[in-house]
Amino acid sequence: MVFGATIREPPVMEPWIQERLDWLDAQKNPWEKVQDRDELALFLPWLKCRRPKSILEIGVRSASNFYLMAGCLQKFGTITGLDVCGKLEPYWNTVREKLSGEGINSEFVVGDSLKLAEIFEGRKFDHIYIDGNHLYIYAESDYKQALTLLAPYGTIGFHDISPIARTGEVDQLWWTLRNKRVFEEIHKIGRCGIGVIDPSLKG
């Protein structure tokens, strides 16, 4: 499956995703400041079809995307978040309580992603989502270290792959990787874009 073309018409939102978005809205979680509804409507079903047992998100912020991706896990799955800043912990705590009630294991780790491989040494994840520092040196480091933490047939996702959004330098790394790897890509004009790479496949 390839996300492929730029979104021009709003995709159908699956009910389970809308329910999670409604819950975030009820918590006054500012998810729309950093995520796009239409991009999520296509990305999350794709991730759910992969049936991940474990997910790592690099760059958690208010934990909105963390909560949404948790809905893609298999039953009793685990989602882990890494962020350098613990100032948004009130959001984290609320999300963790909600996920606990859903039978989902979750954890947040405060730390620098430059030490990603060291922090999670010995652990493997089915999907690693990179949405941390957008400077090229950080994004590249996150990607290279994520490769060492990936479970067999796991995938690595990137937020902010769009050169139009210009939220940093992630788009430069993405365009380098997409020419070498099999990839999935979703892009809405004027928004940040989401890309996924499956390192187990040959380009």
N, C-alpha and C positions, 0 to 999 in steps of 0.2 A: 504494500500500500504506500502510495506517495501522496502527501498532502497536495503538492504541486502548485496549482495556479493561485494567483492572488485572489483573496476573497472580494467578490463584488456584490454578492447578494447574501444577506444574513442566513447562516446555516441553521438548521433545526437544532434547538437546544433540548437535549435529553432531560426528562423529568428529574432524575436523580441529581444532575448538575444544578438545575434551577433551584431545587430544594436546598442545596448547599450554599448557593449564592444568596438565597433569601435569608438563610441563617446568618451569614456574614453581614448582610445588610441590617438585620435585627440587632447585631452586636455593635453596629456603627463602625465596622471594620472598613478601612479605606481601600479596599481591594481594587476599585476601579482606577485608582491613581497609578497603578503599576501593571495591571493586567487588562486584557481586552476580552470582552464577552464572546465575540465571534471566534477569536483564536482559541479560546478555551473550549468552545463548543465542538471544535474539531480535534484538538489535541487530547483532551481528557478521554474520550471514547477510544482513541487509538491506544493510549496508555493502558486503559482498563482491559482491552483485548489482549494485551501482552501478559496479563495475570501476574504482575510482580508480587513477590513475597516481601521484598524489602526495597525501600526507596531512600535515597539521600538527597536532600536539597541544600545547596550551597548558596547562602544569601536568603535569609528567612523573612526579614522585615516584619510585617505584622502577622505573618503566618497564614495569610489568606490562601496563597497557592499551595502551601503546605497542607492545609485542611482539604483543599479540593483534590490534590493528588492522593491523599489518604483514602479517598473514596474509590480509588482504582485498585487498591490492594486486595489480595486474596484474604479470606477470613483468617483472623489472628495474625495478619501481617504486621510489619514494623516500618515506621517512617521516622527518619532522623533528620534533624536540621542543624546546620552549622552557620553561625553568624559571629562577626567580631563585636557586635553591639548588643548588650543586654537591656537597653533602655526600653524596648518594646515588650518586655516580659509580661505585663498585664494581658496583652493579646495572646501571648504564648500560653499562659496559664489557662485562659478561657478555652482555647482550642484544645489543649491537652485534656481538660475535663470533659469536653464534648466527645473527643475521640475515645476516651476511656469508656464512656457510656456506650459507644458503638463496638466495643471489643477490639479496638485497634491500639496496638502498642506504639507509643510515640516518645521521643526524647529530643531535647534541644541542647546543643553544646555551644558554649561561647569560646571562640578561638579563631585564629588567623588561618585562612585557607592555604597560605603558603606552606603550612605544616599539615596539610590535609592527610597525606599518606601516613605521617607519623601519628596523628590523632586517632585514625581509624585502622591502624596496623592490625592485620589479621582478620579484618572483617571484609565481607563481600556484599555488594548491592546489585539488585536486578536493574535498577534505573537510578542514574545520578543526574540531577537537574542543576545546571550551573546558572546562577543568577546573582553572582557576588560582585566584587569590584570589576568595573567595566574597562579598566585599562588593559591593553593587550598583554602586558607581562603577567598580569594576574589571571586573565582568562586562559592564556596558554598554559600557565602553571596548573590551574584548576583542571584543565583537560588532561594534561599529561599524567597528573597524579590520579585523576579519576580512572584512567585506564588500568592502573594497578589495583584498584579497589572494585573493579567490575566483575560480577559473577559471569560464568559462561553464558554466552548469548544475551548478555545484558546490553542496555542502551544508554547513551549519554545525550541529554537534552540541553539546549541552550536557549536562554531568553535574550532578547535584544539583538537579533541577527540582522535587523533591517538597517540598511544604509540611510533610509529615509528618516527613520526615527532619530538617528545620530545620538544615541544615549551614551556613547562611549566608543570603544574600539573593538567590541565583540564582533561586529560585522566584518571587520578585516580578517579576524581569525576564522570566522565561519566560511568566508569565501575561499580561504586557503584549504580548509578541510573538505568542503563539499566537492572539490575537484579530485579528491583522493579517496573518498569513502562513499559507500551507499548511504543515502540520506533521505530523511523525510523533512518537508518544509511547509510551513504555513505562514502566510503573510497577508496582512491587511494594510492597505495604503494608509500611510500616516501613523501607523502603529508600530510596535516593537518587533513583532515576529517571533516565531518559535521554530527551532530546527532540532532534528534528532539524528544521531549517527549510531549505526550498529557496527562496531569494530569487528564483529565476527564475520561479516560479509565482505566480499571483495568488490571494489568499485569497477 
